[in-house]
């Protein structure tokens, strides 16, 4: 099992998501829950396509951590 960092953004109209370690793996929907479901499906399809074409599956290298600053 692999875990990839997913970046979620509110666009002002809907949510979008992308996976930095899987270029082009994106999803968008009206709600955060729906976006999460769609990006999970997108990741699974992305990996299936890589396997099907004999390409290596990228390692999960992106890390995320909040940084607190005084505001």
Buried (B, 14 or more C-beta within 10 A) or exposed (E): EEEBEBEEEEEEEBBBBBBBBBEEBBBBBEEEEBBBEBBEEBBEEBBEEBEEEEEEEBEBEBEEEEEEEEE
